[in-house]
Amino acid sequence: MAMEIKGSVALVTGGNRGIGEAFVRAFLEAGAAKVYVGTREIANAKHLVDEGQGRAVAVQLDVTNPDHIARAAQQCGDVSIIVNNAGMFLMKRLIGAPDMSAARAEMEANYFAPLAMSRAFAPVLAKHPASAIVNVLSAGAIVAVPGMGGYSPSKFAARAMSTCTRAELAEQKTHVCALIVGSVDTRMASHVEGYKEPPSKIAEAGLSAIKRGIDEVDTDYMAMQVRAMLQLDPKAQERMMTRSLRGERVTTGR
Ligand SMILES: NC(=O)c1ccc[n+]([C@@H]2O[C@H](COP(=O)([O-])OP(=O)(O)OC[C@H]3O[C@@H](n4cnc5c(N)ncnc54)[C@H](OP(=O)(O)O)[C@@H]3O)[C@@H](O)[C@H]2O)c1
C-alpha cells in the first residue's frame, strides 16, 4: 500500500519540537497540501505555522486527553496521514521507583494514546483511497531495556498494537507503519552520551516508509545495531544495560 506525500494532509502529534517538528518540515518540503501540528500549547507551534505559509495549522492536542482527541478528529476531517510521534520517557526504574505512577504515565502516553488516536481517526482515514498511520517507536520496542523503567514495555505494547491495527485497517487501505528509532538528538535524549542522529533523518525514513508502504523500518544506525545485536546475541543488550545499572559507563557507539 504505497501512497504519495504530495497533496496529502498529515497530522503529527507532538509536532512542535524534536522528531515531530522534523516530520512537519519534511511533509511541507515533500509537498503535503496541509500539515496539522499537534501540540499541547498552540504558542509552541507558531514557528512552524509561520514556516508553513498557510499549509501548517496548529491543533491543540494532548494525546492523553480524550476530549482533545475527539475534537481533533472533528477539526481535522481531511487527514490522510497520522504520525503518532508524541511520547514520554520519565527515566524511572520499574522496581526502584517509589510507586507505579511513571510506568502508568508512560503506558498512557506511549501506548494508549496512539491507540486512541488510531481509533478516533480510522473513520477519517477511511475516506481516502490510501492512507497511513506511522507509529514512532523505539529500539526499546524490540529489545527490553532495563533501566528505562516503563518506557520499553510501553513501546513493546505499541509495536504489538501496530501489528494488530495494521491487520484491522488493511481492508480500508490504511497502512500502519512502525518506526524503530535508535538515538536521536532531541530533548528526550539529552542525557544520552555518544552518537545521536539528527531528527530530520528519522522523518526522512518515515516519509520513505509511507511512500513505499513498509510495515516496520529501522530508521537509523543505532536501531540497526540493536536489531543486529538481537540476532547475534539476544542477551547482549540486557547485559550491557545491567552493567549500566551498576554504574558503569555505557555509551551509544558508532
Ligand atoms: N530522541 C530519541 O533518542 C528517541 C529514540 C527512540 C524513540 N523516540 C521517540 O520519538 C518520539 C519523539 O520524541 P523526541 O525525541 O522528539 O522527544 P522530545 O524532543 O522530548 O519531544 C517530545 C514531544 O512529545 C510531546 N508530548 C509529550 N507528551 C505529550 C502528550 N501527552 N500530548 C501531546 N504531546 C506530547 C512533547 O510536547 P511538549 O513540547 O508539550 O512537551 C514534544 O512535542 C517519542 O515517541 C519518543 O519515544 C525518541
The ligand as a Gaussian input file, in Angstrom:
#p B3LYP/6-31G(d) Opt

LIG

0 1
 N       15.141000      11.033000      20.982000
 C       15.393000       9.734000      20.907000
 O       16.558000       9.298000      21.027000
 C       14.271000       8.759000      20.648000
 C       14.619000       7.421000      20.498000
 C       13.628000       6.492000      20.236000
 C       12.317000       6.902000      20.127000
 N       11.995000       8.208000      20.300000
 C       10.555000       8.549000      20.209000
 O       10.384000       9.650000      19.335000
 C        9.207000      10.371000      19.697000
 C        9.530000      11.856000      19.764000
 O       10.490000      12.060000      20.783000
 P       11.585000      13.216000      20.718000
 O       12.921000      12.564000      20.795000
 O       11.293000      14.160000      19.616000
 O       11.330000      13.889000      22.138000
 P       11.111000      15.382000      22.604000
 O       12.001000      16.317000      21.890000
 O       11.169000      15.291000      24.081000
 O        9.631000      15.711000      22.117000
 C        8.541000      15.039000      22.648000
 C        7.295000      15.606000      22.021000
 O        6.182000      14.872000      22.503000
 C        5.264000      15.804000      23.031000
 N        4.430000      15.207000      24.065000
 C        4.794000      14.542000      25.182000
 N        3.700000      14.145000      25.866000
 C        2.635000      14.574000      25.141000
 C        1.243000      14.499000      25.303000
 N        0.677000      13.892000      26.375000
 N        0.434000      15.034000      24.355000
 C        0.961000      15.639000      23.277000
 N        2.275000      15.795000      23.083000
 C        3.097000      15.254000      23.998000
 C        6.103000      16.954000      23.542000
 O        5.296000      18.092000      23.744000
 P        5.731000      19.330000      24.714000
 O        6.661000      20.183000      23.909000
 O        4.436000      19.988000      25.041000
 O        6.400000      18.736000      25.926000
 C        7.080000      17.067000      22.391000
 O        6.488000      17.734000      21.315000
 C        8.733000       9.756000      21.018000
 O        7.660000       8.877000      20.792000
 C        9.955000       9.006000      21.509000
 O        9.613000       7.931000      22.350000
 C       12.932000       9.139000      20.554000

